[in-house]
């Protein structure tokens, strides 16, 4: 199975919002990533609109030739912004105003009563639903019970490990969760904190179909350009999975 790359362009919008103007344009960044070989584009529309705006969703859906994946909280306000756009994917994530970035996976066991009608509503309008969860087997089982189309496994704990530390335990959790999710009939994605230095072992997990990567790619793009940053990541992913 060829491993796909989803490029998150949130932080291009972060730069735009810092000045309250129109540049840099996240849609232009998405098109550059697409032309460099990205298989999908991911954006997170937050409640505080700190980066991606409703306008971005609409334009991205109109111009992209690859699937658009919109991350959002499972709230009525978020769904009101997302459902009219009908992206290919919606990934439901936890969200807190105080966090700089998503801090952990969605507790789908605790939130199952709230998530079930949201998932049903999204699937009812033809949107595929992914749940961003920690690589915990019980969370994966509940995601399948809720009839999610996919899980995106949180690689945050793995990515936060010092480069010279033993990653065996965290990689084992990711492998076990990936195998279970695939066995339960869900597609398996992963992401959070991945970069050129640590992506290899995660990319080598055969059940994972797609990696969503944003911050490190945009940071690298500041130095070498977005197209080269995407190409470098695709190369690193390809080398890990012959």
C-alpha positions in Angstrom: 0.0 0.0 0.0 1.3 3.4 -1.0 1.5 5.8 2.0 -0.3 9.1 1.5 0.7 12.5 2.8 -1.9 15.0 4.0 -0.4 18.5 4.4 -1.8 20.8 7.1 -1.7 24.4 6.1 -3.1 25.9 9.3 0.1 27.8 10.1 0.2 29.6 6.8 -3.1 31.0 7.9 -1.6 31.7 11.4 0.9 34.0 9.7 -1.8 35.8 7.7 -3.9 36.3 10.8 -1.0 37.8 12.7 -1.2 40.9 10.6 -4.9 40.7 9.9 -4.3 41.0 6.2 -4.5 38.7 3.2 -1.0 37.2 3.0 0.3 34.6 3.0 -2.6 32.8 1.3 -3.3 29.3 2.7 -5.2 28.4 -0.4 -2.1 29.1 -2.5 0.0 27.1 -0.1 -2.4 24.2 -0.4 -2.2 24.3 -4.2 1.6 24.3 -4.0 1.6 21.3 -1.7 -0.8 19.6 -4.1 1.5 20.3 -7.1 4.4 18.9 -5.1 2.7 15.6 -4.6 0.6 15.9 -1.4 -2.3 13.5 -1.5 -4.6 15.6 0.6 -4.9 18.9 2.5 -5.9 19.3 6.1 -7.1 22.4 8.0 -8.4 22.9 11.5 -11.2 25.4 11.9 -11.1 26.3 15.6 -13.8 28.0 17.6 -11.6 31.1 18.1 -10.8 31.2 14.4 -7.1 31.8 15.2 -6.1 30.7 11.7 -8.4 29.0 9.3 -11.6 30.9 8.4 -14.9 29.8 6.8 -13.9 31.5 3.6 -10.8 29.3 3.5 -12.9 26.2 3.7 -15.2 27.3 0.8 -12.3 28.2 -1.5 -10.3 25.1 -0.7 -13.2 22.9 -1.5 -13.7 24.7 -4.8 -10.1 24.6 -6.1 -8.5 21.4 -4.7 -8.1 18.3 -6.8 -7.2 16.2 -3.8 -9.4 15.5 -0.8 -10.0 18.2 1.8 -9.9 17.1 5.4 -11.3 19.5 8.0 -10.5 19.1 11.6 -13.0 20.5 14.1 -14.6 20.0 17.5 -17.9 18.1 17.7 -19.9 21.2 18.5 -23.0 22.7 16.7 -21.0 25.9 15.9 -18.2 23.9 14.2 -20.7 21.7 12.3 -22.5 24.8 11.1 -19.3 26.0 9.4 -18.2 22.6 8.0 -21.3 20.8 6.8 -22.3 23.3 4.0 -18.8 22.8 2.6 -19.1 19.0 2.5 -15.3 18.2 2.7 -14.3 14.7 1.8 -13.2 14.1 5.4 -14.1 15.6 8.8 -11.8 14.7 11.6 -13.3 15.3 15.0 -10.7 16.5 17.5 -10.7 17.7 21.1 -10.3 21.5 21.4 -9.5 24.0 24.2 -9.0 27.7 23.8 -6.0 27.7 26.1 -4.0 25.1 24.1 -1.4 26.1 21.5 -2.1 22.9 19.6 -4.1 19.8 20.1 -2.9 18.2 23.3 -4.3 14.7 23.1 -6.8 12.4 21.5 -10.5 12.5 21.7 -11.9 10.5 24.6 -14.5 8.7 22.4 -15.5 6.4 25.3 -16.5 9.3 27.6 -18.0 11.3 24.7 -19.8 8.5 22.9 -23.2 9.8 23.6 -22.4 13.2 22.1 -20.3 11.8 19.2 -22.9 9.3 17.9 -25.4 11.8 16.5 -22.6 14.0 15.1 -21.1 11.1 13.3 -24.5 10.1 12.0 -25.2 13.7 10.8 -21.9 14.0 8.9 -22.2 10.6 7.3 -25.8 11.4 6.4 -24.6 14.3 4.1 -21.9 12.2 2.5 -18.9 13.2 4.6 -16.4 10.6 5.8 -15.7 10.8 9.5 -12.3 10.2 11.2 -11.8 10.4 15.0 -8.5 11.7 16.3 -7.7 9.2 19.2 -4.7 8.2 21.3 -3.3 4.7 20.3 -5.4 3.0 23.0 -7.2 -0.2 22.1 -10.4 0.6 24.0 -10.6 4.0 22.2 -10.1 2.3 18.8 -12.8 -0.3 19.6 -15.3 2.5 20.6 -14.5 4.4 17.4 -15.5 1.3 15.4 -18.7 0.9 17.5 -19.6 4.5 16.7 -19.2 3.7 13.0 -16.4 6.1 12.2 -14.9 5.6 8.8 -11.3 6.0 10.1 -9.2 6.8 13.1 -6.3 9.2 13.1 -3.8 7.9 15.7 -2.2 10.6 17.8 1.6 10.4 17.4 2.2 13.2 19.9 3.7 11.1 22.7 6.0 9.3 20.2 7.0 12.6 18.6 7.8 14.3 21.9 10.4 11.7 22.8 14.0 12.9 22.7 15.7 11.7 19.6 18.2 9.5 21.5 15.5 7.7 23.6 14.0 4.3 23.2 10.7 4.6 21.2 9.8 0.9 21.4 6.9 1.3 23.7 5.2 4.2 21.9 5.8 2.5 18.5 4.3 -0.7 19.9 1.2 1.2 21.0 0.8 2.7 17.5 1.3 -0.7 15.8 -1.2 -2.5 18.0 -3.8 0.3 17.6 -3.2 0.3 13.8 -3.7 -3.4 13.5 -6.9 -3.4 15.6 -8.4 -0.4 13.7 -7.7 -2.1 10.3 -9.1 -5.4 11.6 -12.3 -3.6 12.7 -12.7 -2.2 9.2 -11.6 1.3 9.7 -9.0 3.2 7.7 -5.9 4.2 9.7 -4.3 7.6 9.6 -1.7 9.1 12.0 -0.2 12.4 12.8 0.8 15.1 15.4 4.4 16.3 15.8 5.9 14.2 13.0 9.0 15.6 11.2 11.7 14.4 8.8 13.7 13.0 11.7 11.1 10.8 13.3 8.6 10.0 10.6 10.3 6.8 9.4 9.3 4.3 12.0 5.6 5.5 11.9 5.6 5.4 8.1 6.8 1.8 8.2 3.6 0.6 10.0 1.9 -1.2 7.2 -1.7 -0.5 8.3 -1.3 3.3 8.3 -2.6 4.7 5.0 -1.9 8.4 5.5 0.1 10.8 7.6 -1.1 14.3 8.4 1.8 16.7 8.9 1.7 20.4 9.3 3.9 22.3 11.7 7.2 20.8 10.8 6.4 21.0 7.0 5.5 24.7 7.2 8.5 25.4 9.4 10.8 23.7 6.9 9.1 25.6 4.1 10.1 28.9 5.6 13.7 27.8 4.9 13.5 25.8 1.7 10.1 26.5 0.1 6.9 24.5 0.5 7.3 22.4 -2.6 10.7 21.2 -1.6 9.5 20.6 2.0 6.7 18.4 0.7 9.0 16.5 -1.6 11.5 15.9 1.2 8.7 14.5 3.4 7.4 12.2 0.7 10.9 10.9 0.1 11.4 10.2 3.8 8.0 8.4 4.0 8.8 6.4 0.8 12.2 5.3 2.1 10.5 3.9 5.2 8.1 1.8 3.3 9.6 -0.1 0.3 
